[in-house]
Amino acid sequence: MFFFIIMMAAFGLTYARLCAGLNPARVCDGLIGRRTGLLMHLTRSLSGMTISQIDEEVAKLLQLKAQIGGDEGKHVFVLKTPKGTRDYNPKQMAIREKVFNTIISCFKRHGAETIDTPVFELKETLTGKYGEDSKLIYDLKDQGGELLSLRYDLTVPFARYLAMNKITNIKRYHIAKVYRRDNPAMTRGRYREFYQCDFDIAGQYDAMIPDAECLRIVHEIMSELELGDFRIKVNDRRILDGMFAACGVPDDKFRTICSSVDKLDKMPWEEVKNEIVKEKGLPEEVADQIGEYVRMQAGGMELAEQLLQDPKLSKSKAAVAGLTDIKLLFSYLQLFKVTDKVVFDLSLARGLDYYTGVIYEAILTQAGVAPPPTPQDANGSAGDDGPVSVGSVAGGGRYDGLVGMFDPKGRKVPCVGVSIGIERIFSIMEQKAEVSAEKVRTTETQVLVASAQKNLLEERLKLTSELWDAGIKAEVLYKKNPKLLSQLQHCEESGIPLVAILGEQELRDGVVKLRNVASREEMDVSRAELVEEIRKRTSQS
Amino acid sequence: MFFFIIMMAAFGLTYARLCAGLNPARVCDGLIGRRTGLLMHLTRSLSGMTISQIDEEVAKLLQLKAQIGGDEGKHVFVLKTPKGTRDYNPKQMAIREKVFNTIISCFKRHGAETIDTPVFELKETLTGKYGEDSKLIYDLKDQGGELLSLRYDLTVPFARYLAMNKITNIKRYHIAKVYRRDNPAMTRGRYREFYQCDFDIAGQYDAMIPDAECLRIVHEIMSELELGDFRIKVNDRRILDGMFAACGVPDDKFRTICSSVDKLDKMPWEEVKNEIVKEKGLPEEVADQIGEYVRMQAGGMELAEQLLQDPKLSKSKAAVAGLTDIKLLFSYLQLFKVTDKVVFDLSLARGLDYYTGVIYEAILTQAGVAPPPTPQDANGSAGDDGPVSVGSVAGGGRYDGLVGMFDPKGRKVPCVGVSIGIERIFSIMEQKAEVSAEKVRTTETQVLVASAQKNLLEERLKLTSELWDAGIKAEVLYKKNPKLLSQLQHCEESGIPLVAILGEQELRDGVVKLRNVASREEMDVSRAELVEEIRKRTSQS
């Protein structure tokens, strides 16, 4: 409480300074309106704020201060990307491309097509799909016209796409950014803007065959990315529902209890139980019964077999259907040779509302993959993740009802899919790249057109143009008379393997001096043979 | 006016029905608040609405109606993408990939790296960069935290990136979606969410060399995409400014007069003049003087030479600097062999505030490239484009002051760049693909694992898994006992060239019957040699 009083005083001070330094002529109505609203908002709700919310208010005030000119009336920008987002520099892009290529190759190996959808949807399209997570959706401002929200995942837009185009069969992947107003923990790869790589199979098929392929895909991608050991947890919404019913949870609380159980990978059972009893209002003995199930040792087909004999669960039709399918799923997974990494785990819940059957999640199990919080994380300015969790890097499941929610006649299209959470993977790869200190090239330039003498700009441009015409990746420095040394340095820095050097003598002889940057060897090559020679030398490397 | 009264009555009716059919128990406070706000908004501002705004209000009302349940209390979705946006289906994605590959190859040939930035920026970052177009920026709702806007182009985020990371030299490309609340005309490739493909060169270099490379890049891309004949118009902000000054335009009106002149490709001079005199308040004789310049026949180096002799322009330092650079630019363009398509055109203005030097724009000149408006366009429901214009497909210029606007110490980083407006190009390519009726494959699957007999699902899955292990792109139907015919049909439809057929006999013999879908030839291949055989056959095609 003491802390809040301090914060309040600090805000008051900032605000008073802000007002004192104000040049009324420069402040438009809109700004005054905003500022007053902000102050009211602050005084009204300060006592209930979290550290992260306070950070956001501070950021907003600073931004406002910059807008109205600050103390000296100087226009100062807040030079940053929005909270929870980042730029990708050329090196990070090179890593990103590599990861995407691995994932896309896998999706294509499984015969998937690809689609794309807009970054925002009608707000209504997202309503009622995400349960308690809906509060994390970014809305657009009402500027006249439709009410819009940024997509929260790629699954709901996919379902909307299927219903809108009356598609009943498709196997597609979609790689795009999604948006969640969550607490970011960026060093651990948790962002507010992040990529998802989704693979989904829509259509009425025989049980568990497409589901098994999704798990096989997770297994392939996780193996190929070489991120260390991993495990894929599997469960089924029907088993969870049957279990909740058997334990005495009322029907209308299944989803919210699911959300609580979903937190078991981040907090101990005692805290989850506390939430179930105190926040969600279930009797303690109900919570205890749930606890007995969700704390069972994860297993395989034999655990499903054992639970089918469970006196309470065997009375639930939903649970029996789910357990029977889990058995069938494991039989296919054996054929796909991926059972080494897959476990049936009753504690896996996944919070999203739309799942109806099998659900799964891949986690990295190797110690040390989650980087320790940096000072930035720790003081909360970039958010806080709570206890360090071994990160989930992929997840998905079956959602047979979602497309029907969009179809005017409620026609169902059964779907199952998986989403690869790529940002955590990027973080790990970037750290690996930093440690290895291997030089990553960020361009593909084959040759720099250079000269050692003055007044040869025109000749350099002409030769460069000829090389471009021939499809050679060529650069030329944008200086009239660059020094040879700075031309060679540019090659060293960006890894360009060859330099084509022009001089008066070479021009008279109709040749170019072709220099290998690494070995420093030079050789005269006739203009007519230059393209072929460059191709030959750079195809070897 | 009559039309507005009708619309008002229609709104009233819809609204009354909405209220009558209302089930109060199902309506939360938020909805009631929104509805009242909407009604007030409607009654307040109806008389000033355009057709497009009315469409948007109707859409909003329908969306609201769906949200609160409509007449029958049924939950009906508005099944559409937001106004001015679209999905890409797999065929469109295939075309998109092809266009991107052409463009990216060109950027890489010129030695560019790539970066990425978030889809939204701090609102403040975009403020004051787009002149009169700022009203088209999408803002995000204030949900607590920073005030954000969707990026309007890739240039301002690039400048922010350079300043934030203190980068003074880079040649980079960036391909990503940008957002403008403009009037869409989707059949002509004008969207509210659209891709830009940007190439920019930042750094202090000798005059006009990077500028010439940007124009060469436009020339290469336009030629390689084979969209028909094109022209690249070039002008310079300093020439425009010098011309405005010479004609007696006050300094503080340069930018707004630029915006007016920029409309010359869409409307006749008389209308532009009207805007300059009536809306922007300049004397008629000033407008007439501007008119004399901007209606001059476009030319090349000789036009620059001629204007350097112009008694009024030659007195303006800015105009002389601009004209001298245009001459130098054309000399480099000659070396780059692109002067066949480039013209110096005094009527080219480009509306954006941040340009400081050379500006350019590429247009398609071939008749018939702009498809006629569809009924959807014509009735305004998808917006209206005004008179059909031969579309601009690329544009750019020099912006030496933009990075300095972000740098705390105002340090300048001179920049020049070009942006390819890819959506119009997609539209044209899609129409071409439809006309040619050539079948576009949307997957890369090499082989379908099939069987003609029952009860072989497990064997099919096992073989498919083996093929995936070997990196073969393989599919299997998700049915226990699919008919051979439907398996073959799937191959025909999606262009899969080979079928690997399993039967009891084949299993006993340790072979697979490999069938060529096109020729219907079948051949037994041993399991050990299957992978090699599939590779051999599909590498040929």
Interface residues (C-beta under 8 A of the other chain):
Chain A: Q53 E56 E57 A59 K60 Q63 A66 Q67 V76 F77 V78 L79 K80 T81 P82 K83 T85 R86 D87 Y88 N89 P90 M93 R96 K108 R109 H110 G111 A112 E113 T114 I115 D116 T117 P118 V119 F120 E121 L122 K123 E124 T125 T127 Y138 D139 L140 K141 D142 Q143 G144 G145 E146 L147 L148 L150 R160 Y161 A163 M164 N165 R172 K177 Y179 R181 E193 I201 G203 Y205 D206 I209 P210 A212 E213 R216 E220 Y332 L335 F336 K337 M405 F406 P408 T442 T443 E444 T445 L457 E458 L461 K462 S465 W468 D469 G471 I472 K473 A474 E475 Y478 K479 K480 S494
Chain B: Q53 E56 E57 A59 K60 Q63 A66 Q67 V76 F77 V78 L79 K80 T81 P82 K83 T85 R86 D87 Y88 N89 P90 M93 R96 K108 R109 H110 G111 A112 E113 T114 I115 D116 T117 P118 V119 F120 E121 L122 K123 E124 T125 T127 Y138 D139 L140 K141 D142 Q143 G144 G145 E146 L147 L148 L150 R160 Y161 A163 M164 N165 R172 K177 Y179 R181 E193 I201 G203 Y205 D206 I209 P210 A212 E213 R216 E220 Y332 L335 F336 K337 M405 F406 P408 T442 T443 E444 T445 L457 E458 L461 K462 S465 W468 D469 G471 I472 K473 A474 E475 Y478 K479 K480 S494
